[in-house]
Amino acid sequence: MSAPAAVEATERAVVSRDAWASLAACLLAVFMQMLDLTIVNTALPDIAGDLAASGSAQLLVVTAYSMAFACTLMTAARIGELIGRRRMFRTALAGFVSASLWCGLAHRADELIVARGVQGLAGAAMSAQIIAIITAAFPPARRALAFALYGGSAGLAAIAGPLVGGLLVAADGFGVGWHAIFLINIPIGLIGLALAHRFLHLDASATGERLDVLGMVLSTRGLFLLIYPVTVGHEKGGRQRF
């Protein structure tokens, strides 16, 4: 093999390794994000008993995450486009790990609700970057496999959430009880951060555009006004109104 051909083959191998490692970071991120949509369900009785949470507080522990995620996903995608997918993904993943630690250390129901909201914001910010990262990291011939792994990880996490939550609470490792359902994200997230720091290489967009702050506020507010009644309407007596 000639020297130029050897160099080209080596470069292809490095790119392939970086792409797969970047995908691994994305899969860990989406697994955590989807897991936390449902993992809290089976632990809710223990959370309610430990924190003396009312029915409304229990509902918000479950829904604060999904509402924050849904209301900010589009804005997070736009911000990532402007400041760079790599920077946004790494910052959001670090934020998700930190919010998970906050959830795991919460001692009051209102504190846990706020922490879950922050966790949802961070989850939206990192999830909004993943499709763009995969598209940029993989050539067209490999994208189908990459997206299949992405979809499989997301689906598996959503299904496994209640089971994993129940196992963690029942096992009561280190005597932390329900706190384990959030603390489990810390080692997973740190591995994802290490992979993203080492192998994820995406530059910021050079469009020169600015973030439409007014549009962002209106979009987020509009989504909240749409999602909040649907999410908590039953608890607030919404069934009687329809």
C-alpha positions in Angstrom: 0.0 0.0 0.0 1.4 3.4 -0.9 2.0 6.1 1.7 -0.9 8.3 0.6 -3.3 5.3 0.6 -2.1 4.3 4.1 -2.7 7.8 5.4 -6.1 7.9 3.9 -7.0 4.5 5.4 -5.8 5.6 8.8 -7.8 8.8 8.6 -10.9 6.8 7.7 -10.3 4.5 10.7 -10.0 7.5 13.0 -13.2 9.1 11.7 -15.0 5.8 12.1 -13.9 5.4 15.7 -14.8 9.0 16.5 -18.3 8.5 14.9 -19.0 5.4 16.9 -17.8 6.9 20.1 -19.9 10.0 19.5 -22.9 7.7 18.9 -22.2 5.9 22.2 -22.3 9.3 24.0 -25.6 10.1 22.3 -27.1 6.7 23.1 -26.2 7.1 26.8 -27.8 10.5 26.8 -31.0 9.4 25.1 -31.2 6.3 27.3 -31.1 8.5 30.5 -33.5 11.0 29.0 -36.1 8.4 28.1 -35.5 6.4 31.3 -36.4 9.4 33.5 -39.7 9.8 31.7 -41.0 6.6 33.4 -38.6 5.5 36.1 -40.2 7.7 38.7 -43.6 6.0 38.4 -42.8 2.9 40.4 -40.9 4.8 43.0 -43.6 7.4 43.5 -45.2 5.8 46.6 -41.9 5.7 48.3 -41.2 9.3 47.3 -44.6 10.4 48.5 -44.2 8.7 51.9 -40.7 10.0 52.5 -41.4 13.6 51.4 -45.0 13.8 52.6 -46.0 14.8 49.1 -49.6 15.7 48.4 -51.5 14.4 45.4 -50.7 17.5 43.4 -47.1 17.4 44.3 -46.8 13.8 43.2 -48.3 14.7 39.9 -45.8 17.4 39.4 -42.9 15.2 40.3 -44.0 13.1 37.3 -45.0 15.8 34.9 -42.5 18.7 35.6 -39.9 16.8 33.7 -42.0 16.0 30.6 -43.5 19.6 30.5 -40.1 21.3 30.7 -38.8 18.9 28.1 -41.6 19.5 25.6 -41.8 23.2 26.0 -38.1 23.9 25.4 -37.1 21.2 22.8 -37.5 23.4 19.7 -35.7 26.4 21.3 -32.9 24.1 22.4 -32.5 22.8 18.8 -32.2 26.4 17.6 -29.7 27.4 20.2 -27.6 24.4 19.4 -27.6 25.3 15.8 -26.3 28.8 16.6 -23.7 28.1 19.3 -22.6 24.6 18.2 -24.0 21.1 18.7 -20.9 19.9 20.6 -20.9 22.7 23.1 -24.7 22.5 23.6 -24.7 18.8 24.0 -21.8 18.7 26.5 -23.3 21.5 28.5 -26.7 20.0 28.6 -25.4 16.5 29.5 -23.4 18.1 32.4 -26.6 19.9 33.4 -28.6 16.7 33.3 -26.1 14.9 35.5 -26.1 17.8 38.0 -29.9 18.0 38.0 -30.1 14.2 38.6 -27.8 14.6 41.6 -30.1 17.4 42.8 -33.1 15.2 42.4 -31.3 12.4 44.3 -30.4 14.7 47.2 -33.8 16.4 47.4 -35.4 16.4 50.9 -38.7 18.3 50.1 -41.3 17.7 47.5 -41.1 21.3 46.1 -37.4 20.9 45.8 -37.7 17.7 43.9 -40.3 19.2 41.5 -38.0 22.1 40.7 -35.1 19.7 40.2 -37.2 17.6 37.9 -38.0 20.7 35.8 -34.3 21.5 35.5 -33.7 17.9 34.5 -36.3 18.2 31.8 -34.7 21.4 30.5 -31.3 19.8 30.3 -32.8 16.6 28.7 -34.4 18.7 26.0 -31.2 20.6 25.3 -29.1 17.4 24.9 -31.8 15.5 23.0 -32.3 18.3 20.5 -28.7 17.9 19.3 -28.6 14.2 18.8 -30.1 13.8 15.4 -27.8 16.6 14.0 -24.8 15.0 15.6 -25.6 11.5 14.1 -26.2 13.0 10.7 -22.9 14.9 10.8 -20.9 12.0 12.2 -22.0 9.2 9.9 -22.0 8.9 6.1 -25.3 8.3 4.4 -24.6 4.5 4.1 -24.2 4.2 7.9 -27.0 6.5 9.1 -29.7 3.9 9.0 -27.9 1.7 11.4 -27.0 4.6 13.7 -30.6 5.8 13.8 -31.8 2.3 14.4 -29.6 2.0 17.4 -30.8 5.5 18.5 -34.4 4.5 18.2 -33.8 1.1 19.9 -32.1 2.7 22.9 -34.9 5.3 23.3 -37.6 2.6 23.1 -35.8 0.2 25.5 -35.3 2.9 28.1 -38.9 4.0 28.0 -40.1 0.5 28.4 -37.5 -0.4 31.1 -38.1 2.7 33.2 -40.7 1.3 35.6 -38.9 -2.0 35.9 -35.5 -0.4 36.6 -37.2 2.0 39.1 -38.8 -0.9 40.9 -35.6 -2.9 41.0 -33.5 0.0 42.4 -36.0 0.8 45.1 -36.4 -2.8 46.1 -32.6 -3.4 46.1 -32.1 -0.3 48.2 -28.4 -0.3 47.4 -26.3 1.7 50.0 -29.6 2.4 51.9 -30.5 5.4 49.6 -34.0 4.0 48.7 -35.8 5.9 46.0 -32.9 8.4 45.6 -31.2 5.7 43.6 -33.5 6.2 40.6 -31.9 9.6 40.0 -28.3 8.9 41.3 -28.0 6.1 38.7 -27.7 8.8 36.0 -24.4 10.1 37.5 -22.0 7.3 36.4 -23.9 6.9 33.1 -23.7 10.6 32.4 -20.0 10.9 33.3 -19.2 8.2 30.9 -21.2 10.0 28.2 -19.4 13.3 29.0 -16.0 11.6 28.7 -16.9 10.2 25.3 -18.3 13.5 24.1 -15.2 15.4 25.3 -12.8 13.1 23.6 -14.6 12.1 20.4 -17.3 14.5 19.5 -16.1 17.2 17.0 -18.7 19.6 15.6 -18.2 23.3 15.1 -20.7 26.1 15.6 -22.8 27.2 12.7 -21.4 30.2 10.7 -24.8 31.6 9.7 -24.3 34.8 11.6 -27.9 34.7 12.7 -29.2 35.6 16.1 -31.6 33.9 18.4 -35.1 35.2 18.1 -35.7 35.8 21.9 -39.2 37.0 21.4 -40.1 34.0 19.3 -38.5 31.7 21.8 -40.5 33.2 24.7 -43.8 33.1 22.7 -43.1 29.5 21.5 -42.3 28.3 25.0 -45.2 30.1 26.6 -47.6 28.8 23.9 -46.4 25.2 24.3 -46.8 25.5 28.1 -50.3 26.8 27.9 -51.2 23.9 25.6 -49.4 21.2 27.5 -50.1 22.2 31.1 -53.9 21.8 31.0 -53.6 18.5 29.2 -51.1 17.2 31.7 -52.6 18.3 35.0 -56.2 18.9 33.9 -57.6 15.7 35.5 -56.0 16.6 38.9 -57.4 20.1 38.7 -60.9 18.9 37.8 -60.5 19.1 34.1 -62.7 16.1 33.4 -65.7 17.9 34.7 -65.1 20.7 32.2 -65.0 18.6 29.1 
